[in-house]
Amino acid sequence: MKKEPKKTFFDRDHLLHKIESEHQIWDVLIIGGGATGLGVALDASSRGLSTVLFEQSDFAKGTSSRSTKLAHGGVRYLAQGNIKLVFEALRERGLMLKNAPHLVSPLSFIIPSYRWWEKYFYGLGLQIYDWMAQKFRMGNTSLLRRDTLLKQMGNLNPKKLNGGVQYYDGQFDDARLAVNLAQTSIEQGGVLINYMKVNQLIKDAKGKVTGVEVTNVETGKTYSVQAKVVINATGVFVDDILKMDNPGANTLLKVSQGIHLVLPQSFLKSEHALMIPATSDGRVLFAVPWHGYLLVGTTDTPLDRHQLEPKPLKEEINFILETLKDYLKEVPTEKDVLSVFVGLRPLVLPENKEVGTKEISRDHKLKISASQLITITGGKWTTYRKMAEDTVDQAITIGDLSTGPCQTKALKIHGYSNAPAEDEAMSFYGSDAKGIAQLKIENPDLDYQLHPDFSFTAAEVIWAVRYEMARTVDDILARRLRILFLNARAAMKLAPVVANIMAEEMDKDKDWTDGQIRDFQSIAKNYLVDPTLGEVLASGRLQKVE
Ligand SMILES: Cc1cc2nc3c(=O)[nH]c(=O)nc-3n(C[C@H](O)[C@H](O)[C@H](O)COP(=O)(O)OP(=O)(O)OC[C@H]3O[C@@H](n4cnc5c(N)ncnc54)[C@H](O)[C@@H]3O)c2cc1C
């Protein structure tokens, strides 16, 4: 293994040095490194604005790694009549595919029809959806006969099935896109640093926000950083920053949680995704093939309190398993669940606060406080680019910044590659796959597989530390390689292996390694449905965990 890690563009110490040495007033300072904040950083840096972003944990540690991973217009929003949101999201879906084809791809969805009218009703709605996508259409909606449908989705419940509808939407890898957005912004001159928590806003004598106090979570060192415009992009935590600004500020959000169960893909016996258009609580439920597994979700449970590492509720798990019973022949039970992950929705409260969370609009909200703090929240992953454009346009006015128009409509995202990947499992690295292959050639001792169910090698761990700002075992297993999201027990088993590889690369001691393993096991427990079960392999076999 190489002892001397190379200093790279995406090197955290190098970026931190810029904060320590350049006592400049930044044009734009962003709090929060999820889809929203990263999008804003990319928009601002690519317009030539001096840009800094602080994330208290890892990039996409919050909701932005825990979505259903659909780049979509939102069939449900069409049914709700939110035409503007659907038009906008369909256009953004197309731009995501154009600019990050290594991470975004079209996917075929099937809606089974169990009542005579369903296929005609949904078929018509989805033809309108296709038409609304205009030049960004991903495929053509068609009606399917019963026998064709049963061939395409082998485990579908045939009782009373009269056919179905096939339509196309987009699918992506959310945490990988987040890392690639951060890399692209840094390549455009931005300074984006993870594990930096903003504790306080700095104001001038007139009460205008002029910067933040931010602590390096790894060292405890605190910095005062000045900026012409400060942007609050902290997802479900925006109210905390708004209260830092003004303790009497009204609450902006209602937070709701959504869970996903991850199952062996054999539960669908299909490469198509299943869309259940009306669950018993009036929502839609997706069962989507992803990285060789099946993601099923989601739920919508209003919360009164929330945390960065949320936990699934027993009722939510039961709800998903119960719903599947009506649609599948062979039905999964709790012991088949390989991982369960939870995301928190930042839903902007309407004036009428009595409305249920599933009726709250998914539109984004831009708020300017009296202190000129800009808050951007709500929306969807799919619309991150447009949200960023609107926010930076606003920042230019507030900060009287001189720069040109938005550049991101045609800006290729780091890793951009149109060529089909030689190795399917490496496709999400896009053009970076070549660099990983080269690392293995230079260091053949890194070319060993970490786990029999995953093709990743030690080289991908080193790559994530050197070139993707991974700092912890959780960063690697949850958001760089996604194993925690796919099979929590496999990830727990891998934690010591990954901690040791990282420790050698980062020159860390045994205390660090032990602490990392402990921290990861305590996070990963939240991804298990039943901690007493053995390790369930993707093949469906149950294996005892030592
Ligand atoms: C269950 C579920 C499924 C979804 N599925 C989809 C989907 O399929 N497609 C789609 O388009 N959208 C989907 N969404 C919506 C989408 O995921 C969110 O809109 C988006 O991820 C929100 O991103 P964000 O950056 O605003 O928030 P977050 O991702 O939560 O990021 C906020 C960040 O701010 C950081 N932060 C907070 N406080 C501080 C501080 N003091 N200092 C520094 N940093 C701080 C946090 O650590 C966090 O990383 C889904 C949402 C949920 C909940």
The ligand as an ORCA input file, in Angstrom:
! r2SCAN-3c Opt
* xyz 0 1
  C     -38.065      9.368      2.063
  C     -37.745     10.389      1.027
  C     -37.684     10.018     -0.319
  C     -37.382     10.969     -1.282
  N     -37.278     10.573     -2.571
  C     -36.987     11.474     -3.531
  C     -36.837     11.054     -4.880
  O     -36.933      9.865     -5.202
  N     -36.548     11.995     -5.801
  C     -36.419     13.318     -5.488
  O     -36.203     14.124     -6.389
  N     -36.516     13.749     -4.195
  C     -36.777     12.853     -3.223
  N     -36.855     13.253     -1.919
  C     -36.590     14.655     -1.589
  C     -35.071     14.943     -1.491
  O     -34.367     13.842     -0.968
  C     -34.843     16.174     -0.613
  O     -35.634     17.223     -1.104
  C     -33.388     16.630     -0.615
  O     -32.514     15.562     -0.364
  C     -33.202     17.695      0.465
  O     -31.853     18.109      0.418
  P     -31.329     19.237      1.403
  O     -29.953     19.555      0.984
  O     -32.302     20.368      1.447
  O     -31.341     18.554      2.844
  P     -30.283     17.538      3.480
  O     -29.877     16.498      2.536
  O     -30.863     17.068      4.780
  O     -29.008     18.428      3.757
  C     -28.933     19.390      4.792
  C     -27.520     19.328      5.345
  O     -27.312     20.421      6.242
  C     -26.389     19.979      7.210
  N     -26.441     20.876      8.370
  C     -27.475     21.053      9.240
  N     -27.138     21.938     10.194
  C     -25.856     22.340      9.933
  C     -24.954     23.237     10.574
  N     -25.301     23.897     11.687
  N     -23.713     23.414     10.032
  C     -23.337     22.740      8.896
  N     -24.165     21.883      8.268
  C     -25.415     21.681      8.765
  C     -26.878     18.565      7.526
  O     -25.879     17.784      8.150
  C     -27.273     18.052      6.154
  O     -26.251     17.288      5.529
  C     -37.146     12.320     -0.912
  C     -37.203     12.691      0.432
  C     -37.491     11.728      1.394
  C     -37.512     12.118      2.826
*
